[in-house]
């Protein structure tokens, strides 16, 4: 991660190349409005953070990012709370089928 990436990460965490790590039923309609042809049920993911709070989200099918569905600010809040800096790693661990943990790691860990 670079300093330039931090600004982008305050808005969303890209999941390109990681979609197979998440259940298919957690991928929702495109981000721009509700797709009227979207006929499948979307099950929310619970994302527990290393900052002591959690959020509910699905994954936007077109942007391939967590889409915040909870009252919290989502991944942008986590980036700020975790004080993410260039060189830090974003660690996503599967706890259960629809429960994941989001934490900050370092290259030395």
Backbone torsions as a table, in degrees:
resi	resn	phi	psi	omega
1	UNK	NA	143.2	-179.6
2	UNK	-118.0	170.4	177.1
3	UNK	-58.1	-35.3	-179.7
4	UNK	-66.4	-31.8	-179.8
5	UNK	-70.2	-28.7	-175.0
6	UNK	-57.9	-44.3	-179.9
7	UNK	-57.8	-45.4	-179.9
8	UNK	-64.9	-41.7	-177.3
9	UNK	-66.8	-23.8	176.1
10	UNK	-68.2	-13.0	177.6
11	UNK	-103.2	-36.2	179.5
12	UNK	-168.2	156.1	176.2
13	UNK	-106.6	115.8	-178.4
14	UNK	-68.5	139.2	-178.4
15	UNK	-117.5	15.0	177.1
16	UNK	-54.3	135.5	179.4
17	UNK	80.6	-4.6	-179.8
18	UNK	-115.9	0.2	-172.5
19	UNK	-59.7	-31.6	178.5
20	UNK	-66.9	-16.0	179.2
21	UNK	-76.4	-17.8	-176.9
22	UNK	-110.8	153.1	178.3
23	UNK	-65.9	141.3	-177.9
24	UNK	-59.1	-32.0	-177.8
25	UNK	-76.5	2.8	175.2
26	UNK	-98.0	-0.4	178.1
27	UNK	-92.6	119.0	-174.6
28	UNK	-101.6	-172.1	-178.2
29	UNK	-66.1	168.8	178.2
30	UNK	-56.1	156.2	-176.0
31	UNK	-67.2	-34.7	-175.9
32	UNK	-82.0	87.7	177.6
33	UNK	77.7	170.1	179.4
34	UNK	-85.6	121.7	179.5
35	UNK	-73.9	115.1	-176.8
36	UNK	-63.0	-24.0	-179.1
37	UNK	-88.0	-1.2	-178.2
38	UNK	-74.2	100.7	-173.2
39	UNK	-100.6	1.6	-176.0
40	UNK	-99.8	154.3	177.5
41	UNK	-76.5	136.5	178.6
42	UNK	-110.7	122.9	177.4
43	UNK	-98.9	130.6	-176.7
44	UNK	-71.7	152.2	172.0
45	UNK	-99.2	145.1	170.4
46	UNK	-103.0	123.7	179.3
47	UNK	-109.9	109.8	175.5
48	UNK	-88.5	139.5	-178.1
49	UNK	-112.7	161.9	175.3
50	UNK	-76.2	3.8	178.9
51	UNK	-99.6	4.5	175.1
52	UNK	87.5	11.9	175.9
53	UNK	-135.0	165.6	-179.4
54	UNK	-132.4	168.4	177.9
55	UNK	-144.0	158.8	172.8
56	UNK	-104.1	142.0	-177.7
57	UNK	-155.3	160.5	162.3
58	UNK	-121.0	-174.6	-179.7
59	UNK	-115.6	125.2	178.6
60	UNK	-65.9	125.3	-175.7
61	UNK	-68.4	-25.7	-178.6
62	UNK	-95.0	-37.2	-177.2
63	UNK	-93.9	-13.1	177.6
64	UNK	56.0	49.5	177.6
65	UNK	-134.9	158.7	170.3
66	UNK	-64.0	133.3	176.7
67	UNK	-111.4	114.4	-175.5
68	UNK	-63.3	126.9	177.8
69	UNK	-121.6	14.8	-178.8
70	UNK	-113.5	177.5	-178.5
71	UNK	-77.1	-11.5	178.3
72	UNK	-82.2	171.3	-177.3
73	UNK	-80.7	-4.4	174.5
74	UNK	84.0	-150.2	-172.3
75	UNK	-65.2	-30.1	176.4
76	UNK	-61.9	-39.5	176.4
77	UNK	-63.4	-41.7	180.0
78	UNK	-63.9	-43.8	179.7
79	UNK	-56.2	-43.8	179.7
80	UNK	-71.1	-47.0	-179.1
81	UNK	-61.1	-38.3	-178.8
82	UNK	-79.9	-6.3	-179.3
83	UNK	54.4	48.3	-178.6
84	UNK	-61.8	133.2	-178.0
85	UNK	-131.9	163.2	176.8
86	UNK	-54.2	133.9	-179.4
87	UNK	98.4	-19.6	176.6
88	UNK	-73.9	156.6	176.8
89	UNK	-109.1	149.2	172.1
90	UNK	-100.7	121.0	-177.1
91	UNK	-110.1	125.6	176.2
92	UNK	-119.5	117.3	-179.1
93	UNK	-112.1	140.0	174.4
94	UNK	-85.2	123.6	177.6
95	UNK	-98.2	-42.0	179.4
96	UNK	-150.5	-178.6	-173.8
97	UNK	-57.2	-36.1	-179.0
98	UNK	-126.4	21.8	179.0
99	UNK	-126.5	127.3	-178.1
100	UNK	-132.3	160.0	176.7
101	UNK	-119.2	131.0	178.6
102	UNK	-108.9	122.2	-178.8
103	UNK	-145.6	165.4	179.3
104	UNK	-96.3	134.7	176.5
105	UNK	-124.4	170.8	176.4
106	UNK	-126.2	159.9	-179.9
107	UNK	-63.7	-25.2	-178.1
108	UNK	-82.1	-14.3	-175.3
109	UNK	-78.0	NA	NA
